[in-house]
Amino acid sequence: MASSDYCIVPSMEAMRVDHVGSLLRPAYLKDAFGRFARRELSSDELRGAQDRAVREVVRRQESIGLPVLTDGEYRRLNWQVSFSQVDGWDMWRTSWDNFRRNPENRAPGETPLTRGEDAVLSFRTPVTGRLSLKRNFPLEEFLFLNKPTVKVTLMGPDRVAQMSDLSGSPYREPGEFLADVVRIQRRMVRELVEAGCRYVQLDEPSYTGYVDPATLARMCERGEDPMGNLERAVEADNAVVEGIEGAAFGLHVCRGNRASMWHREGSYDAIAERLFGGLRFDRLLLEYDTARAGGFEPLRFVPKGVTVVLGLITTKTGRAETTQELSRRIDDAARFIPLEQLALSPQCGFASGIAGNLLAEDEQWRKLEVMMDVAREVWR
């Protein structure tokens, strides 16, 4: 568990709201990415648009009173490029190739609010050599703002493993590859904390693969042991942050979020004891906006001292949840875990990629304002 010497609020346990990280990009920023991809804009011009957008979105978050801020992930093509400046695994090029080919990030026949193709398939990237860190991209994002209230998000090691093709690599087995991912990510996190970042979040949508029938079938077809993979994933996530003092660590779990679609299904029940009882993080940000996530009963396995951030606010549609419905669901969750261990957030980011989800910016901000109202009412 991380140090209790936090600079975000008097204590992380008192922070009753959160958001997962990405926010809808303004039109001029999306246009800049598109023009850069078509070689109509220089890298300096793209960076100028990013700088402007980041400053604006931070001011907007501060204006509604959010105690934790992000840069909206505005320098990223998608959330996955947080682990991209790495020799031996070129997610950066894979992402730009996909963006040039499909800027809306939807395959033919895919429809919003339905199940789409899992990104572990569409973004699967070959491992071409031993991994080594070229640049700490999330550190560069943080240093632009350099505020202790800014959270930085990083794709977790199990998601990297699920998206990697080791067939032509020098790695003899998956565990050897995962160890190198952990080594690099641990360095990235340590450098962030040393630079003054006080809240780091690992994004691990991979965990819902261990309850999703289609994903489980693919693992079994490859001769893998899904529950063995799960145990190894928990150990890897813990190893990324173990012993690093001076920051809070969160871990986010969801079922997919690309272009207002989902990609995996299944409740937490089958893995809750191993997952919630095994992870050593300060905050668990859990998707709970639809029946796909199941009930709150698995929260009984969350240890004391860990905050569960209930992702009750959907980022997939523009309808603003009411304070009454959110308060009622928080009360339901508090039947299985004390209210003082709960907080509230959207279920995922609003824009896992440049195109974002199918709602308007005003609708996004309204959802976050409602979140703030509910937190003031429930935890007053």
C-alpha positions in Angstrom: 0.0 0.0 0.0 1.2 3.5 -0.8 2.3 6.2 1.7 -0.4 8.3 3.4 1.5 11.5 2.7 -0.7 12.8 -0.1 -0.9 16.3 -1.5 -4.2 15.9 -3.4 -6.6 16.3 -0.5 -6.0 15.8 3.3 -6.4 12.1 2.7 -7.2 10.0 -0.3 -9.9 8.2 1.7 -11.7 11.6 1.9 -11.8 12.0 -1.9 -15.3 10.9 -2.8 -15.2 11.7 -6.5 -12.8 10.7 -9.3 -12.8 10.2 -13.1 -11.0 7.7 -15.1 -8.8 10.0 -17.2 -9.8 10.7 -20.8 -12.1 13.6 -21.7 -13.7 14.5 -25.0 -11.4 16.3 -27.3 -12.4 19.7 -28.6 -13.0 19.9 -32.4 -9.9 21.9 -33.1 -7.7 19.3 -31.4 -9.3 16.4 -33.3 -8.8 18.4 -36.5 -5.1 18.9 -35.6 -4.5 15.2 -35.1 -6.2 14.5 -38.5 -4.1 17.1 -40.3 -0.9 15.9 -38.7 -1.7 12.3 -39.8 -2.2 13.7 -43.4 1.1 15.6 -43.1 -0.6 18.9 -43.3 0.5 20.0 -39.9 4.0 20.0 -38.3 4.7 18.3 -34.9 5.2 21.7 -33.3 1.8 22.9 -34.6 0.2 19.7 -33.2 1.9 20.3 -29.9 0.7 23.8 -29.8 -2.9 22.6 -30.2 -2.4 20.0 -27.5 -0.9 22.6 -25.1 -3.9 24.9 -25.6 -6.4 22.1 -25.2 -4.8 20.7 -22.0 -4.7 24.1 -20.3 -8.4 24.7 -21.2 -9.6 21.3 -20.0 -7.7 21.6 -16.7 -9.3 25.0 -16.1 -12.7 23.5 -16.8 -12.1 20.7 -14.3 -11.0 23.2 -11.7 -14.1 25.3 -12.3 -16.5 22.5 -11.2 -14.4 21.7 -8.2 -12.8 18.4 -9.1 -10.2 17.5 -6.5 -8.3 15.3 -9.0 -7.4 16.5 -12.5 -6.1 15.0 -15.7 -4.9 16.4 -19.0 -7.8 14.6 -20.6 -5.2 12.3 -22.3 -5.1 15.0 -25.0 -1.6 14.1 -26.2 -2.6 10.5 -26.9 -4.1 8.9 -30.0 -5.7 6.4 -27.6 -5.3 5.4 -24.0 -3.0 2.5 -25.0 -0.1 4.7 -26.2 0.7 5.5 -22.5 3.0 2.5 -23.0 4.3 3.1 -26.4 7.7 4.7 -26.4 9.2 1.3 -25.9 11.8 -0.4 -28.2 10.6 -3.9 -29.1 6.8 -3.1 -29.0 5.7 -0.4 -31.4 2.2 0.5 -30.2 2.9 4.1 -31.3 3.1 3.0 -35.0 0.2 0.6 -34.7 -2.0 3.3 -33.2 -1.1 5.9 -36.0 -1.7 3.3 -38.7 -5.1 2.5 -37.3 -6.0 6.2 -36.9 -5.0 7.0 -40.5 -7.1 4.0 -41.7 -10.0 4.5 -39.4 -10.2 7.9 -37.6 -13.6 7.1 -36.1 -12.3 4.0 -34.5 -15.3 1.9 -35.6 -15.0 -1.2 -37.8 -17.5 -1.8 -40.7 -20.8 -3.0 -39.2 -20.1 -1.9 -35.7 -22.9 0.0 -34.0 -22.7 2.2 -30.9 -24.2 0.7 -27.7 -23.6 -2.8 -28.9 -20.7 -5.2 -28.5 -17.8 -4.3 -30.7 -14.5 -6.1 -31.5 -12.1 -6.3 -28.6 -9.1 -4.0 -29.0 -6.8 -6.8 -27.9 -7.5 -8.2 -31.3 -7.7 -5.1 -33.5 -4.6 -3.5 -31.8 -2.6 -6.6 -31.3 1.1 -5.7 -31.8 4.1 -7.9 -32.5 7.0 -8.0 -30.0 10.0 -7.6 -32.2 12.8 -7.5 -29.6 13.7 -7.2 -26.0 11.8 -4.3 -24.4 13.6 -1.2 -23.4 12.2 2.3 -22.5 12.9 5.0 -25.0 10.9 7.9 -23.4 8.7 8.1 -20.3 5.7 9.5 -22.2 3.4 9.8 -19.1 6.1 11.7 -17.3 6.3 14.2 -20.1 2.5 14.7 -19.9 2.8 15.3 -16.1 5.7 17.7 -16.3 3.7 20.0 -18.7 1.2 20.7 -15.9 3.4 19.8 -12.9 0.6 20.0 -10.4 0.2 17.6 -7.4 -3.5 17.5 -8.1 -2.9 15.8 -11.5 -3.4 12.1 -11.9 -1.5 10.2 -14.6 -2.9 7.0 -16.1 -0.9 4.1 -17.5 -1.9 0.9 -19.3 -1.3 -2.0 -16.9 1.0 -4.9 -17.6 -1.6 -7.5 -18.1 -3.3 -5.5 -20.8 0.1 -5.1 -22.5 0.5 -8.9 -22.3 -3.0 -9.5 -23.8 -2.3 -7.2 -26.7 1.2 -8.6 -27.6 2.1 -11.2 -30.2 5.2 -13.1 -28.9 5.4 -15.5 -31.9 8.4 -13.9 -33.5 10.0 -12.4 -30.3 13.1 -13.4 -28.4 11.0 -14.2 -25.3 10.8 -17.9 -24.5 7.5 -17.7 -22.5 4.9 -15.1 -21.5 6.1 -14.7 -17.9 9.5 -13.6 -19.1 7.9 -10.9 -21.3 5.6 -9.8 -18.5 8.6 -9.4 -16.2 10.2 -6.9 -18.6 6.9 -5.0 -18.9 6.8 -4.7 -15.1 10.4 -3.6 -14.9 9.8 -0.8 -17.4 6.5 0.3 -15.9 7.9 0.3 -12.4 10.6 2.7 -13.6 8.0 4.9 -15.3 5.9 5.1 -12.1 8.9 5.7 -9.9 10.0 8.6 -12.1 6.5 10.1 -12.0 6.4 10.0 -8.2 10.0 11.5 -8.0 8.8 14.3 -10.2 5.9 15.2 -7.8 3.0 13.1 -9.2 0.8 12.1 -6.2 -1.7 9.8 -7.9 -1.0 7.2 -10.5 -3.6 4.9 -12.0 -3.1 1.6 -13.9 -5.8 0.8 -16.5 -6.5 -2.9 -16.6 -9.6 -3.7 -18.6 -7.9 -7.0 -19.2 -9.4 -8.4 -15.9 -12.9 -8.6 -17.3 -11.5 -11.0 -19.9 -11.3 -13.6 -17.1 -15.2 -13.5 -16.8 -16.0 -13.0 -20.5 -16.9 -16.3 -22.2 -15.5 -15.3 -25.6 -12.2 -14.1 -24.2 -11.9 -17.2 -21.9 -12.5 -19.4 -25.0 -9.6 -17.7 -26.9 -7.3 -18.3 -23.9 -8.2 -22.0 -23.7 -7.8 -22.4 -27.5 -4.2 -21.1 -27.1 -3.6 -23.6 -24.3 -3.5 -21.0 -21.5 -4.8 -21.4 -18.0 -7.1 -18.4 -17.4 -7.0 -18.5 -13.6 -3.2 -18.9 -13.8 -3.1 -15.8 -16.0 -5.3 -13.9 -13.5 -3.0 -14.7 -10.6 0.1 -13.7 -12.6 -1.7 -10.4 -13.6 -2.5 -9.5 -10.0 1.2 -10.2 -9.1 2.4 -8.0 -12.0 0.2 -5.1 -11.1 1.2 -5.2 -7.5 4.9 -5.4 -8.5 4.6 -2.2 -10.6 3.9 -0.1 -7.5 5.2 -2.1 -4.6 7.3 -0.2 -2.2 7.0 3.1 -4.0 6.2 5.8 -1.4 4.8 9.2 -1.6 1.8 8.6 -4.0 -1.6 7.0 -4.1 -2.2 4.2 -6.6 -5.5 3.4 -8.3 -6.5 0.6 -10.6 -9.3 0.8 -13.1 -11.3 -2.1 -14.5 -14.0 -1.9 -17.2 -15.5 -3.9 -20.1 -14.4 -1.8 -23.0 -15.3 1.8 -24.0 -14.4 2.4 -27.7 -16.8 4.6 -29.6 -19.7 4.0 -27.1 -19.4 0.2 -27.4 -18.4 -2.5 -25.0 -16.2 -5.5 -25.7 -16.5 -7.9 -22.8 -19.3 -9.1 -20.5 -19.6 -10.7 -17.2 -19.9 -9.9 -13.5 -17.0 -9.7 -11.0 -18.3 -12.6 -8.9 -16.1 -15.4 -10.3 -12.8 -13.5 -9.8 -13.7 -11.1 -7.0 -12.0 -12.9 -4.1 -8.8 -13.3 -6.1 -8.9 -9.9 -7.7 -10.2 -7.6 -5.0 -8.5 -9.5 -2.2 -5.2 -9.8 -4.0 -4.6 -6.3 -5.4 -2.6 -3.9 -3.2 -3.9 -0.5 -4.4 -5.4 2.4 -2.6 -8.3 2.9 -5.0 -10.2 0.4 -7.2 -12.2 2.2 -10.0 -14.8 -0.3 -11.0 -17.3 -0.2 -13.9 -20.9 -0.4 -12.5 -23.0 1.6 -15.0 -25.0 -1.4 -16.5 -26.2 -4.8 -15.6 -23.2 -6.2 -17.5 -21.2 -5.6 -14.3 -23.5 -7.6 -12.1 -24.4 -6.8 -8.5 -22.4 -5.2 -5.6 -22.1 -8.5 -3.6 -18.5 -9.0 -4.7 -17.4 -5.8 -3.0 -17.5 -7.8 0.3 -14.0 -9.1 -0.7 -12.4 -5.6 -0.8 -10.1 -5.2 2.2 -10.5 -2.5 4.8 -8.6 0.7 3.9 -9.2 0.3 0.2 -11.6 2.8 -1.5 -13.9 1.4 -4.2 -14.7 4.1 -6.7 -18.1 3.1 -8.1 -18.3 3.8 -11.9 -22.0 4.4 -11.9 -22.1 7.3 -14.4 -22.0 6.0 -18.0 -19.7 7.6 -20.5 -21.5 5.9 -23.4 -24.6 8.1 -23.7 -25.4 11.8 -23.0 -28.3 11.3 -20.6 -27.3 12.8 -17.3 -28.0 10.5 -14.3 -30.1 11.9 -11.6 -28.9 12.5 -8.1 -31.7 10.2 -6.8 -30.7 7.2 -8.9 -27.0 7.6 -8.1 -27.6 8.0 -4.4 -29.9 4.9 -4.4 -27.2 2.8 -6.1 -24.5 4.0 -3.6 -26.9 2.9 -0.8 -27.2 -0.5 -2.4 -23.4 -0.9 -2.6 -23.1 0.2 1.0 -24.9 -3.0 2.0 -21.7 -4.9 1.2 -18.9 -2.5 2.0 -18.9 0.5 4.4 -20.0 3.8 2.9 -16.7 5.4 4.1 -14.9 3.0 1.7 -16.9 4.2 -1.3 -16.5 7.0 -3.9 -18.2 7.9 -7.2 -17.0 8.3 -10.8 -17.9 7.6 -14.4 -17.5 4.0 -15.4 -14.6 4.8 -17.9 -13.1 7.7 -19.7 -15.2 9.7 -22.1 -12.7 9.3 -25.0 -10.6 6.2 -25.1 -9.5 7.4 -28.5 -9.4 10.7 -30.5 -13.0 10.3 -31.8 -14.4 9.8 -28.3 -17.8 8.4 -27.3 -21.1 9.6 -28.7 -22.1 12.4 -26.5 -21.5 16.1 -26.5 -19.0 18.0 -24.4 -21.8 19.8 -22.5 -23.3 16.4 -21.7 -19.9 15.2 -20.4 -19.5 18.2 -18.1 -23.1 17.9 -16.9 -22.4 14.4 -15.8 -19.4 15.5 -13.8 -21.4 18.3 -12.2 -24.1 15.8 -11.1 -21.3 13.6 -9.7 -20.1 16.5 -7.6 -23.6 17.2 -6.3 -24.2 13.6 -5.3 -20.9 13.4 -3.5 -21.7 16.5 -1.5 -25.1 15.1 -0.6 -24.1 11.5 0.3 -20.8 12.2 2.1 -21.7 15.5 3.8 
